[in-house]
Amino acid sequence: MTRMDLRALRYFVETVRQQSFTLAAERLNVTQSTVSKMIRQLEDEIGQPLLIRDGRQLHLTDVGRVVLERGQEALGVMHNLTREVADLADLTRGELTVGIPPMVNLLFAPAVKAFRARYPALALHLRELGGQLIEQQVTAGELEVGATLLPTEPGLGLASRSVGHYPLHVVGPLQASWTHHAQVPLEALRDTPLLLPGDDFSLTRRVREVTAASGFEARIAAQSGQWDFLIALAAAGLGTTLIPAPLLARLNLGAELAVRPLAEPRLDWHVAVIWKPGGYMSRAAQAWLAVCEENLLATG
């Protein structure tokens, strides 16, 4: 036996339940001859009789009892599968993992709140990684959706949707050489020790790219994945950091720190959600993108 027709199993199980080909046909909305034919095909496929017809009585053979038991299990599995697929389609169950860099997670709080409120039965998991790692995991299919800074790594072919576009501010000691500028040109940071996120963060990648395009290499004095620690290092006089505009009010900037906008249009904080185009995307991932668009675009 190579396969078993689930429809034939359903006809067989219903016939046993009703103890009648006629009643089974009525329940299944088919003709009696169709039920008889399907059960005969099932017996032919198995190679043994399943039912013994004794007048108006139907009796199961030993094989018929096994087929009935396993058939009920198989039909139950299919019923549950159908229900679970419908639940997933309706977003009444399931889970979704979203990659969000620690440096941008504060921006996504409204989206997380809205998503949980709208889809309370969906388990939302947040995986905190650097933007470059998130891009790689989305490309590899380990994550369906994530967040990073634009532009993404060339060659990965990722699709993106902007959810915020913000200027950067230069933050550092009051005695730093750039403090006499009302808006700090990138050139003023040529010899300045910089305090930046780790190398797996997209902002650091962008700083390296833009400074190299301007003819110098960024002097990175220290790195951390926490804004607060970068600010503390700057306050201790160890260097200058770059802070996105929306985070300035959330961070503890003491009087010992100078703050100026960065006058560099190529280097800003352009946050986007990303996904791999052309492949399957779950309903949960589609819902996350929609919630981000509704709750974050207005803030960018």
C-alpha positions as CSV (number, residue, x, y, z in Angstrom):
1,M,0.0,0.0,0.0
2,T,1.6,3.2,-1.1
3,R,-1.0,5.8,0.0
4,M,-4.5,6.0,1.4
5,D,-7.2,8.3,0.2
6,L,-8.4,10.5,3.1
7,R,-11.7,10.9,1.4
8,A,-12.2,7.1,1.3
9,L,-11.2,7.0,5.0
10,R,-13.8,9.6,5.8
11,Y,-16.5,7.6,4.0
12,F,-15.5,4.4,5.7
13,V,-15.5,6.0,9.2
14,E,-18.8,7.7,8.6
15,T,-20.3,4.4,7.4
16,V,-19.2,2.6,10.5
17,R,-20.5,5.5,12.7
18,Q,-23.9,5.4,11.0
19,Q,-24.0,1.6,10.6
20,S,-25.5,2.3,7.2
21,F,-24.3,3.1,3.7
22,T,-27.5,5.1,3.1
23,L,-27.3,7.2,6.2
24,A,-23.6,7.8,5.6
25,A,-24.3,9.0,2.1
26,E,-26.9,11.4,3.5
27,R,-24.4,12.8,6.0
28,L,-21.7,13.1,3.4
29,N,-24.1,14.6,0.7
30,V,-23.1,12.0,-1.8
31,T,-24.9,9.0,-3.4
32,Q,-24.9,5.6,-1.7
33,S,-23.1,4.1,-4.7
34,T,-20.3,6.6,-4.2
35,V,-19.8,5.5,-0.6
36,S,-19.9,1.9,-1.6
37,K,-17.4,2.5,-4.4
38,M,-14.9,4.4,-2.2
39,I,-15.0,1.7,0.5
40,R,-14.4,-1.0,-2.1
41,Q,-11.4,1.0,-3.4
42,L,-10.1,1.3,0.2
43,E,-10.4,-2.5,0.7
44,D,-8.7,-3.1,-2.7
45,E,-5.9,-0.8,-1.7
46,I,-5.4,-2.5,1.7
47,G,-5.9,-5.9,0.2
48,Q,-8.3,-7.2,2.8
49,P,-12.0,-6.7,3.6
50,L,-12.9,-4.1,6.2
51,L,-16.6,-4.7,6.6
52,I,-18.7,-7.8,6.8
53,R,-22.3,-7.2,5.5
54,D,-24.8,-9.3,7.4
55,G,-28.2,-8.3,6.2
56,R,-28.7,-4.8,7.5
57,Q,-25.8,-5.2,10.0
58,L,-22.2,-4.1,9.4
59,H,-19.4,-5.8,11.3
60,L,-15.8,-4.7,11.3
61,T,-13.1,-7.2,10.5
62,D,-9.9,-7.2,12.6
63,V,-8.3,-5.1,9.9
64,G,-11.3,-2.9,9.7
65,R,-11.0,-2.1,13.5
66,V,-7.4,-1.1,12.9
67,V,-8.3,1.1,9.9
68,L,-11.2,2.6,11.8
69,E,-8.9,3.6,14.8
70,R,-6.1,4.9,12.6
71,G,-8.5,6.5,10.2
72,Q,-10.2,8.5,13.0
73,E,-6.7,9.6,14.2
74,A,-5.8,10.7,10.6
75,L,-9.0,12.6,10.1
76,G,-8.6,14.2,13.5
77,V,-5.1,15.4,12.5
78,M,-6.4,16.8,9.3
79,H,-9.2,18.6,11.1
80,N,-6.7,20.1,13.6
81,L,-4.4,21.0,10.8
82,T,-7.1,22.8,8.9
83,R,-8.2,24.7,12.0
84,E,-4.6,25.7,12.9
85,V,-4.0,26.9,9.4
86,A,-7.2,29.0,9.6
87,D,-6.0,30.3,13.0
88,L,-2.7,31.4,11.5
89,A,-4.4,33.0,8.6
90,D,-6.7,34.9,11.0
91,L,-3.6,35.7,13.2
92,T,-5.3,34.1,16.2
93,R,-2.2,32.0,17.0
94,G,1.4,31.7,16.0
95,E,4.6,33.6,16.7
96,L,7.0,36.0,15.1
97,T,10.6,36.9,15.8
98,V,11.7,40.4,14.9
99,G,15.4,41.6,14.8
100,I,15.8,45.0,16.3
101,P,19.2,46.7,17.1
102,P,19.5,47.9,20.7
103,M,20.4,51.3,19.3
104,V,17.0,51.8,17.7
105,N,14.7,49.7,20.0
106,L,13.3,52.8,21.8
107,L,11.7,53.9,18.5
108,F,9.8,50.6,18.1
109,A,8.0,50.7,21.5
110,P,4.8,52.2,19.9
111,A,4.8,49.4,17.2
112,V,5.4,46.7,19.8
113,K,2.5,48.0,21.9
114,A,0.2,48.3,19.0
115,F,1.0,44.8,17.7
116,R,0.5,43.2,21.0
117,A,-2.8,45.0,21.5
118,R,-4.1,44.1,18.0
119,Y,-2.8,40.4,18.0
120,P,-2.8,39.3,21.6
121,A,-2.6,35.6,20.7
122,L,0.5,36.0,18.6
123,A,3.8,35.6,20.4
124,L,6.1,38.4,19.5
125,H,9.8,37.8,20.2
126,L,12.3,40.6,19.9
127,R,15.9,39.6,19.0
128,E,18.4,42.3,19.8
129,L,21.3,42.3,17.4
130,G,23.5,44.8,15.5
131,G,22.0,46.1,12.3
132,Q,24.5,44.3,10.1
133,L,23.8,40.9,11.8
134,I,20.1,41.5,11.4
135,E,20.6,42.1,7.6
136,Q,22.6,38.9,7.3
137,Q,20.0,36.9,9.2
138,V,17.1,38.2,7.1
139,T,19.1,37.4,4.0
140,A,19.8,33.9,5.2
141,G,16.1,33.4,6.1
142,E,16.8,33.1,9.9
143,L,14.6,36.1,10.4
144,E,11.6,37.1,8.3
145,V,11.7,40.8,9.3
146,G,14.1,43.1,11.1
147,A,15.2,46.7,11.5
148,T,18.4,48.4,10.5
149,L,19.8,51.7,9.2
150,L,19.7,52.6,5.5
151,P,21.3,52.0,3.2
152,T,21.6,48.3,3.8
153,E,24.7,46.3,2.9
154,P,25.1,46.4,-0.9
155,G,24.6,43.1,-2.6
156,L,22.1,41.6,-0.1
157,G,19.1,42.6,-2.2
158,L,17.0,43.4,0.9
159,A,13.6,45.2,0.6
160,S,13.1,48.0,3.1
161,R,10.5,50.5,4.3
162,S,11.5,53.7,6.0
163,V,10.1,54.2,9.5
164,G,12.1,57.2,10.6
165,H,14.6,59.7,9.1
166,Y,16.5,61.8,11.7
167,P,19.6,64.0,11.9
168,L,22.6,63.1,14.1
169,H,24.0,65.3,16.8
170,V,27.6,65.6,17.9
171,V,27.9,65.2,21.6
172,G,31.2,65.6,23.5
173,P,33.3,67.5,26.0
174,L,32.9,71.3,26.2
175,Q,36.5,71.7,25.2
176,A,36.3,69.6,22.1
177,S,37.7,71.3,19.0
178,W,34.4,71.2,17.0
179,T,32.3,73.2,19.6
180,H,32.9,76.5,17.9
181,H,30.7,75.3,15.0
182,A,27.0,76.0,15.1
183,Q,26.6,72.9,12.8
184,V,29.6,70.6,12.9
185,P,31.0,69.7,9.4
186,L,32.3,66.2,9.0
187,E,35.8,67.5,8.4
188,A,35.8,68.9,12.0
189,L,35.8,65.3,13.2
190,R,38.9,64.3,11.3
191,D,41.2,64.1,14.3
192,T,38.5,63.7,16.9
193,P,38.4,60.4,18.9
194,L,35.0,58.9,18.3
195,L,32.8,56.9,20.6
196,L,30.6,54.6,18.5
197,P,28.6,51.4,18.6
198,G,30.3,48.1,17.8
199,D,31.4,47.2,14.3
200,D,28.3,45.0,13.8
201,F,26.1,48.1,14.1
202,S,24.9,49.9,10.9
203,L,25.7,53.4,12.3
204,T,29.3,52.5,12.7
205,R,29.4,51.0,9.2
206,R,28.0,54.3,7.8
207,V,30.4,56.4,9.8
208,R,33.3,54.4,8.3
209,E,31.9,54.7,4.8
210,V,31.2,58.4,4.9
211,T,34.5,59.4,6.5
212,A,36.4,57.2,4.0
213,A,34.5,58.9,1.2
214,S,35.6,62.3,2.7
215,G,39.3,61.3,2.6
216,F,40.0,60.2,6.2
217,E,39.6,57.3,8.5
218,A,37.4,57.6,11.6
219,R,39.4,57.5,14.8
220,I,37.3,55.2,17.0
221,A,38.4,55.5,20.6
222,A,35.8,53.2,22.2
223,Q,32.7,51.2,21.2
224,S,29.6,50.2,23.1
225,G,26.1,49.0,22.2
226,Q,24.5,51.2,24.8
227,W,23.8,54.9,24.2
228,D,24.0,55.7,27.9
229,F,27.5,54.3,28.2
230,L,28.7,56.3,25.1
231,I,27.3,59.4,26.7
232,A,29.1,58.6,30.0
233,L,32.4,58.1,28.1
234,A,31.9,61.5,26.4
235,A,31.2,63.1,29.7
236,A,34.4,61.6,31.1
237,G,36.3,63.4,28.3
238,L,37.3,60.3,26.3
239,G,35.9,61.4,23.0
240,T,32.9,62.5,20.9
241,T,29.8,60.5,20.1
242,L,27.0,60.8,17.6
243,I,23.4,60.7,18.9
244,P,20.2,60.6,16.8
245,A,17.9,63.6,17.4
246,P,15.0,61.6,18.9
247,L,17.2,60.2,21.6
248,L,18.7,63.4,22.9
249,A,15.7,64.1,25.2
250,R,15.8,60.6,26.5
251,L,19.4,60.6,27.5
252,N,21.0,62.1,30.6
253,L,23.1,64.9,29.0
254,G,24.9,66.8,31.7
255,A,26.1,70.4,31.6
256,E,29.6,69.2,30.9
257,L,28.6,68.1,27.4
258,A,28.4,70.2,24.3
259,V,25.7,69.3,21.7
260,R,25.7,70.4,18.0
261,P,23.8,69.2,15.0
262,L,26.0,67.3,12.5
263,A,26.1,69.1,9.1
264,E,26.4,66.0,7.0
265,P,23.5,65.1,4.8
266,R,25.1,61.7,3.9
267,L,25.2,60.6,7.5
268,D,21.9,60.6,9.2
269,W,19.9,58.1,11.2
270,H,17.6,56.5,8.6
271,V,15.7,53.7,10.3
272,A,13.9,51.1,8.2
273,V,12.2,47.7,8.6
274,I,13.7,45.1,6.2
275,W,12.7,41.8,4.7
276,K,13.9,39.5,1.9
277,P,11.8,40.1,-1.2
278,G,10.5,37.4,-3.6
279,G,9.9,34.6,-1.0
280,Y,7.1,33.5,1.3
281,M,6.2,35.9,4.1
282,S,4.0,34.8,6.9
283,R,0.8,36.7,7.8
284,A,2.3,37.6,11.1
285,A,5.3,39.2,9.4
286,Q,3.0,41.1,7.0
287,A,1.0,42.3,10.0
288,W,4.2,43.5,11.7
289,L,5.2,45.6,8.6
290,A,1.7,47.1,8.5
291,V,1.8,48.0,12.2
292,C,5.2,49.6,11.8
293,E,4.0,51.7,8.9
294,E,0.9,52.8,10.8
295,N,2.7,53.7,14.1
296,L,6.2,54.8,13.1
297,L,6.1,56.6,9.8
298,A,4.5,59.6,11.2
299,T,7.4,60.1,13.6
300,G,10.1,60.1,10.9
